[in-house]
Amino acid sequence: MLSYTIRRLLLLIPVFLVVSIVIFLIIHLVPGDPIDNLVRVGSTPEQKAEITARYGLDRPLVEQYLIWLSQLAQGDLGTAIVMRRPVADLIAQNLPYSLTLGGLALLFSTVLGIAAGVIAAMNKEGRIDRTVMTGVLFGSTMPSFWLGLILILVFAVQLRWFPVSGARSWESLVLPVLTIGLGGMALVARVTRIAMLETAGKDFVLLLHAKGLPARRIQLRHVLRHALLPVVTILGLRIGWVLGGAVTVEYVFARPGLGMLLIKALSQHDYPVVQACLLMLAMAVMLGTLLGDLIQAAMDPRVRSALT
Amino acid sequence: MALLDVQDLSIDIGGIKPLDSIGFAVDKGETLGIVGESGSGKSLTALSIMGLLPLIGGRVERGSIRFDGMELTRLPEPDYRRLRGRRIAFITQNPMTSLDPVIRVGEQIDQVARLHLGLSGSAARRHSIEIMERLRIPEAATTYHNYPHQLSGGMKQRIVIAMALAANPDLIIADEPTTALDVTIQAQIVQILGELVREKGVALILITHDMGVVAQACDRVVVLYAGRVAESNTVSAIFASPRHPYTQALIGCIPRNAMERGSLVGIPGLVPSVARYPAGCRFHPRCTRSESLCEREVPVLERLASGAEIACHVADKHEAAHA
């Protein structure tokens, strides 16, 4: 298990390199550059060239990439060209907001999604199942920015229970967490329900019934345990998604965060910031997948023996 | 009064009726074979006795299942649950898929003793290892900690049998316990089951499609065809003088010594699907001796003086003729 973990971590290095090249190329090949945001109207081409040279943007792309990568290897994310601050500071300022929102949303969708899936599966084809699954269908088809606006309208504007926007108090977290969490909860509930129904049809479950175990215990101790294996995979993939996918939601609720930072940097073509943000999101996806795989191995002895 | 007495049992699964008034009895220390091809309703018979039909959306429509004086068809689920695994144990068809893959096999045996005998953790564990040793599982104490995927098919089936034995049941229902195993392992498993009947006096219902296994292990045999009893008799009588054309055909399918290459024949055709049972005798489309009566009228199950039962219009029912 330990050697597997180490092997998987080492494997992340080549993936990281490829991802960094892709990120670097995308942002540099898109038309426009940060200098347009720096120079004053009416500056001469000579002035512009001078600024370009100051940031090293006149050098060949390969050279620029290697400079960025070597700085990265030393833990230096560079300095924002337009925002004029160390990128590390910008990230450090915004990441906690994203982590709080993403973490809580993930927790919300995991706990409630599994609960909803279990309840639906244990009442298969019944009224409760249909009600839960209809709710889930709604949750998974609504775009999150739209859901966010509706929630603001109802709970912030009409009922005045929660603030419309910002990130000053814990109350301001409720609506964004709901907005992101509901979609995830719908996904988790569906996967849990299907996996439980599929597992319930297996031979070993029949034998558990034949051993005289109470049906509820079979569902919760045995069937659910198997049903959680695919759920863990989904959640692992969602860790990265929640961080990056929160962009629209952060925008709707005017919350600081990685997403907001990324949008702002993109519109200004602030290369170092965009690169750092995308790299953080890519890392989150990679680490999330790894975490999902490790938890799965911890839960399933068959996966463990396949590793060695 | 027999330990288990099934009479006139018909079941319903979503509007189709895969079992039509079947009946048989089995007593302590006795092995009853239920034979028939796939789709004849053998496994559903087992599920009916276990009271597990609701799991597949079925129910007992008519008839009675009496076990030790109790009418199981009217038994409330909590009482039924205390019977399952405790007094009536089940051995499933496929040992490869019958064990929970993420739980150590020993703990799966423990479950039964903890649930029904109220044994604590360590006592249940000693109990399980003892049963494993009795079933000649090598290095039982080590195997106890293995996961199912680390064991061979024959070993897994022994674990399933150990689970069945853990609470000292009175009746064991084994649904094709050897079908998924190698021939050599098959013989061992049949032998283990036979010893249980002889030494502990349990009643065993052995469901199989293999007449060879019947000959080796059973006292009585019920031949099922398309959800009905075709014939039932003692094993020695049924092999000496099979009366129903289907039984004769089944026995004809067993390879014998000195057979010529290519002379082994099967029964032409297939068991009809539940949705399309033919009228009259359900075997008549495949029967070599069918008459026009067979296409129209359902043959009733007649009980002969010797205790043999047969449902056929054309079979010879004179006992003296075979005596």
Chai-1 contact restraints between the chains, C-beta under 6 A:
chainA,res_idxA,chainB,res_idxB,connection_type,confidence,min_distance_angstrom,max_distance_angstrom,comment,restraint_id
A,D203,B,T92,contact,1.0,0.0,6.0,A-B,restraint_1
A,D203,B,N94,contact,1.0,0.0,6.0,A-B,restraint_2
A,D203,B,T97,contact,1.0,0.0,6.0,A-B,restraint_3
A,D203,B,S98,contact,1.0,0.0,6.0,A-B,restraint_4
A,F204,B,S98,contact,1.0,0.0,6.0,A-B,restraint_5
A,F204,B,L99,contact,1.0,0.0,6.0,A-B,restraint_6
A,F204,B,D100,contact,1.0,0.0,6.0,A-B,restraint_7
A,L207,B,T92,contact,1.0,0.0,6.0,A-B,restraint_8
A,L207,B,S98,contact,1.0,0.0,6.0,A-B,restraint_9
A,H209,B,L52,contact,1.0,0.0,6.0,A-B,restraint_10
A,A210,B,M50,contact,1.0,0.0,6.0,A-B,restraint_11
A,A210,B,R84,contact,1.0,0.0,6.0,A-B,restraint_12
A,A210,B,F90,contact,1.0,0.0,6.0,A-B,restraint_13
A,K211,B,G85,contact,1.0,0.0,6.0,A-B,restraint_14
A,K211,B,V112,contact,1.0,0.0,6.0,A-B,restraint_15
A,G212,B,R81,contact,1.0,0.0,6.0,A-B,restraint_16
A,G212,B,R84,contact,1.0,0.0,6.0,A-B,restraint_17
A,G212,B,G85,contact,1.0,0.0,6.0,A-B,restraint_18
A,G212,B,R86,contact,1.0,0.0,6.0,A-B,restraint_19
A,H222,B,D100,contact,1.0,0.0,6.0,A-B,restraint_20
A,D300,B,V102,contact,1.0,0.0,6.0,A-B,restraint_21
A,P301,B,Y147,contact,1.0,0.0,6.0,A-B,restraint_22
A,R302,B,P101,contact,1.0,0.0,6.0,A-B,restraint_23
A,R302,B,H149,contact,1.0,0.0,6.0,A-B,restraint_24
